[in-house]
Every structure is written in C-alpha cells, then in structure tokens.
Amino acid sequence: MPACCSWEDVFQYETNKVTQIQSVNYGTIKWLLHTIVFSYACFALWSDRLYQKKEPVISSVHTKVKGTAEVKEEIMENGVQKTVWNIFDTADYTFPLQGSSFFLMTNFLKTEGQVQGLCPEYPTRRTLCSSDRNCKKGWMDPQSKGVQTGKCVQYKGNQKTCEVSAWCPVEAVEEVPRPALLNSAENFTVLIKNNIHFSGHNYTTRNIYPDLNITCTFDKTQNPQCPIFRLGDIFRETGDNFSDVAIQGGIMGIEIYWDCNLDSWFHRCQPKYSFRRLDDKTTNAALYPGYNFRYAKYYKELNFETRTLIKVFGIRFDILVFGIPRSVALNSNRVNLLCFQGGKFDIIQLIVYIGSTLSYFGLATVFIDFLINTYSSQCCRRYIYPNCECCQRNEYYYRKKYETIVEPKSTLKYVSFVDEPYIRMVDQQLPGKSLQHTKGKEVPRPPKDFTDLSKLYLPLHEPPPTPGQLQEMQLLSNEQATCRSSDSGSSDSPSWCQCGKCLPSQLPVPTSRCLEELCCRKKPGACITTSDLFQKLVLSRQNLQFLLLYQEPLLVLDPESTNSQLRHCAYRCYTTWRFSSPDVADFAILPSCCRWRIRREFPKSKGQYSGFKSPYFQQI
C-alpha cells in the first residue's frame, strides 16, 4: 500500500494480477478442495449455529432431598450392648454447603459423652509409653487428640499411653460399619431447581415445566426432562454401586447443559442431564479414600458441657454447568453466575462467519502453488520429475507464474556466450582472474518477443523478421565457425580470447581489467561481430539514431556528443539483444570483441574509456 502523501495517493486502488492455468489436474484439485471447505463450512454453520449471537446467562440452583431411613445402631448401656433402631430424616442426613452442592450422610462413627479433662491418648506408635520419660509436657502432634501432660498412664489392660488434656474419652480408631448404616439412602430422591435468564434476549425459563408430573423420576430414555433424581440411579448411570460408595463416601457430579436455540422458527431450550464420578475410586486405602468429616453435637449434662463427636461418611453432589461459574451463596439456596450460552440469529454474526470462512478457500491456491513451486527444488527436478509425466508440465507453469529477482550487489554480473543456450550469473569478486574463466551459475535465457519493434530496435520501415528468417540469421554453425575463425584470427589476441577479435583491456585498475577479459565465445569459433544481425542491431547508425529519437523526440544530436550517445545506445542494444530482460541487461558484461568493435565504430574523441559501470553502485 503506498504512503498517503497526497490526495491522489488516497484515492488509489490496487489489485493483484492473476495467472490463469488451463489444467485438468490442477482444476480438479481446486474444486475438490473448494468442495471440502464449502461442505465443512456449511456443516459447522448449521451444527454449531455459528450464525447466532451467543448470550451468557444468570442461573440459580436449588436442591431438595427427600427420604427417610431406619438405622440400626449398637450402643453400650450399663455395660450391656443393646441394639437401637433410629429414624433419620432430611434434617439428620443432609448438611448445608456453600455453592451448588449438597451432602448426604451414608455412614458414621460416634464417640458419645465427651467432656474436657485429662485422659489417656488412644494407643498408637507415637503415643505408647512405658514411663513418664516417654511423654513430653506441652507436646502435641497433628495426629493426636490433645496436649500431653507429661505423664504415662494406663489405657486398657497392660497398655500405657501418654496422658493428654482433651475431650475425653478420646475418639477411638474403629472400622467403618459395613454395610453402610444408611444403605437405604439409594432410594432417596433429589429435586433440582434450575432457573436461567438471558438478559440480552430478555428470555427466562427453568427446568421445571408447568405440566410436570411431580411423581416422575428421571430416566435417560423414558423421562429425560424430569428434574427428580433417584440417588441409586445416578450411580448406576456412571457404572458404580451406591452400596459400595456409601461405606466410605465419595463425590458425584451432576452436569446440566442447556441447549438453547432462541430462533423463532426453531425455538428449543431444554436442559440435558449427565453424571460423572469426580473422586478417584481406585485410590489405595492408605491414601484416605472416600469423603468424610467430623462434627459435634453439644449439650449440658450435670452442668458440664458435653458433646457427641460424629465422624460422618457420605456423598457430596456437585451440580456442574459447562462454563466458568462464579458462585454466591444466599441463605440455604445457591445462586451461580454461569457462563453457559443461548443463541439467537444475528446477521452480523453470519457476515463475520462467512468472511472468516472465505479465507479457507485460499487453501487450494496455497496447495497448488506449492505443487508448481516444487520445480524450484533441484531435488524434485532430479528425482521426481523424470518419473512423473504430470509434474513435467510444472516447468512451463513455473516460468509463467514466477519471476526470479536477484538482489542487486556490487559483485553481480551476467555473461552470455554465443555458443551456449543459457546465461551465466557470476556473483563473486575477481581478484586477478579473468571473467572468461570464471564459472558462474547457469540461468535460463529469458524468451524474446519478436513482434515488439521497440525491443528489436529496427526502424519502422523495416518489417520485423519472420521465424524462418531468424533461423537464417543465426550465428554460424560449428563448421562455418571453424572455417571463418582461421581467416579472421589474430596473433595479437589475448590467451583468453576464443574468436580472435578481442583486445587487451586498457583500464589501470586490475579488478576492472578482469571484467573486460571476456570473449563472446566459450570455445574457439567465429566472432559474433561478424554476423549480419550484429551489424543491423548494434552498429547501424540509422537504427541507433532512430532509437535515440524514439526515446526523446526533441533530442539534439550535436556532433560532439553524438558518438558518445550512439556508443552507449549500441551497448544497450547488444545487452538487450543477448540478455532480453532489462533487469539482467543492467548487470551484463559486454565481450571484449563487441566492446572494441562498437568503440571503433563510435570512437571517443579524447580521454580513456571508463569501462563497465553498475547502475546501482559505484564503478567496479
């Protein structure tokens, strides 16, 4: 994009020039890729509803657990063990939690009648002792039940443990009851109330519909919209057994996904329920499996504060919604700000999606360009192209599509020998070495347009040559070259000369002299200056004057500067003729025989010839 330096620059439009290739193979690849991209774009547009504007919602979740269990407990009364049956209702086995979760107690251990005082610690490897020296006053361990007094007292029988100041008697380490005391809780039900509101679309709904049958129970196939769930069925959906989990507890996730389409022609907004076990059910027992915590019930007995310590095992149910929840607890209800979305048709979203999808159609262009560009790899040209007939056409496509531009450098030079079909590119310094013997990189000769008179430099009254005449005007064949070279050879020619017409350089700088040590041929033969085409294109004074006036119609050809102008025009005519491309001609080196032939035809009145000058750098 050009810099906006004026109003004319502002009101400019740029576009790319495209090369159109008529090819069945590449055309098939293009339409195949376009079909794949178009099919995927349409599928994604419809399945993901990418034409809709997505709106986040505000959601609230509230739960109610229903059920009654009869629990059998073994208690000691006056030294006699008795069996007691207790009834547990919702207030006994549920606990309020923060966020969108609820807890259900399924098993427990009780330590009754605890009061604050001094008593022996429960025997463990760290609390067993034989004398007071094994106990340290004031010491306490994170695993202990209190603070040691420094005394070693009898616990039970011959066992002695350190005395502690704690709630006595201390909690004993007991085996969890099996089966779970509230094993019948798998028949409990939980009602989940979920209200959602789309403020941007002014739409509110909930998962409890007016025609809901309050006696229903969720079933994935028969009743998937019922918000009342049987706890045993939840575990069955995840492949677990409620009775096994109830012994030591666990964590279960209830996922609610709202699939809302708020378009008037296809309105649908219903929740989908799924379940997931969130704790690690394969954890080893030594790594504290399950889910448990302790709480106490306090009361007064004989004017002493007493408590019953209960270690609770149970299942925590987390209600999850896809997105990023930000929870706020309000009393016993859970209110969540959830980032699940509802969509409604929006023309802007559709336009943005179409615009982003159009870029994928460029994959066909990138892929086909890659296939064409494989011609630039020497490895592909050497090993793949000879065995692939379809790939051989890439050479033609490559030359039509790509134009190679070499970085202009002070060491860059181009050389053309009349007996070679290509051009040599030399990109190096020539310290004491003639250009004739320098091996350069072979570059394909750019094609010539024989219909353009301005490139052939012929006067308008001379018709352009036909292809047949051009073949007649070609340089001499090898047999003719051998014959004519014997007649035109000169004994004064330098050793690097192959045509017998070259002369030594007269430049004072050695590096510049190396540039002029160049012949028109790589092998011995006739000089290009002896051809008729050289006479007409390069040395014809009438043609050169016509070209000068063609470029500058009002040019005054004064006698003093005429030879200089004609000589430089002849240099340019030769380089354009032999190198075709103007970019290459700027760095072309004229052979010594051609240079001196032009200088003899258009000599300099006084002074020394300057030699080759790079168009972008100082004189070499």
QUIMO-V496752 format. One line per field, one symbol per residue. phi: phi as a letter, one per 40 degrees, with the letter a starting at -180 (. if undefined). psi: psi as a letter, one per 30 degrees, with the letter a starting at -180 (. if undefined). A space follows every 10 residues. Layout:
phi: ???
psi: ???
//
This chain:
phi: .ccccacccc cbbbaccbcc bcaccccccc cccccccccc ccccccccfc cbccbcbbbb bbbbbbibbb bcbbbbbfgb cbbbbbcbbd ccbbbcbcgc aabbcbaabb bcgcbcabac cccbccbcab acccbbcgca bdcccabccg bbbccagccb bccbcacbcc cccbccdbcc cbccccccbb cbbbbbaccc bfbbaacbcd ccccccbdac bcacbccbbc ccccccccgb bdcccccbga bbbbcbbcbb bccccacaab cbbabacccc ccccccbfcg aaababbbab bfgbcbabcb cbbabcbbcb bchbcbcbcb fccbbbcbbc bbbadacccc cccccccdcc cccccccccc cccccccccc ccbcccbbcc cccccccccc cbbcbcccbc ccabbbbcbb cbbbbbbacb cgbcccbccb ccbdcccbbc ccccccfbcc cbccccdccc cccccccccc cccccccbcb cccccccbbg bcbccbcccc cccccccabc bcbdiccccc cccccccbbc cccccccccc cbdbccccdc bccccccccc dcccccccbg cdccccbcbc cccccccccc cbcccagbcc gcbccbbcdc
psi: klkiflfefe hlkklkkkjk kjkeeeeeee feeeeeeeee eeeeeeeghf glkkkllkkk kklkkklkkk kkkjlkjhgk klkkkkkkae fefkkklkai llkjkfllkk jlhklkaklk lkkleffklf lfffkkkfkk kfflfakkfg kjlkdkbgkk lkkljajkkl kljlkkkklk ehfffffllk kjkjklkjee fhkkllgjle gkjfglkkke eeifgkgkkk eeeeeeefgl keeeefefla kkkjkkjjjk jgkefhkkjk lkklkkkflj fgkkffgila kllklkkklk jhgkklljkk jkkakkjkjk kkajkjkkkj bflkkkjkhl lklkkkeeee eeeeeeefff ffeeeeeeee eeffffkeee fefeefgjee ffffeeeefe ekjkkkkjlf fkkkkkkfgk glkkkkilli jgklfegkja kkkkkklkjf fjefffhklf fjkkkleeee efgllkleee eeefefeflk fgklffkffg flllkgkfke eeeeefiklf lflkakkfff leeeeeeefj eeeeeeeefe ejfgkjilee geeeeeeeee eeeeeeeffd keeeffgkkk leeeefeeee eilkellkkf akkkffllk.
//
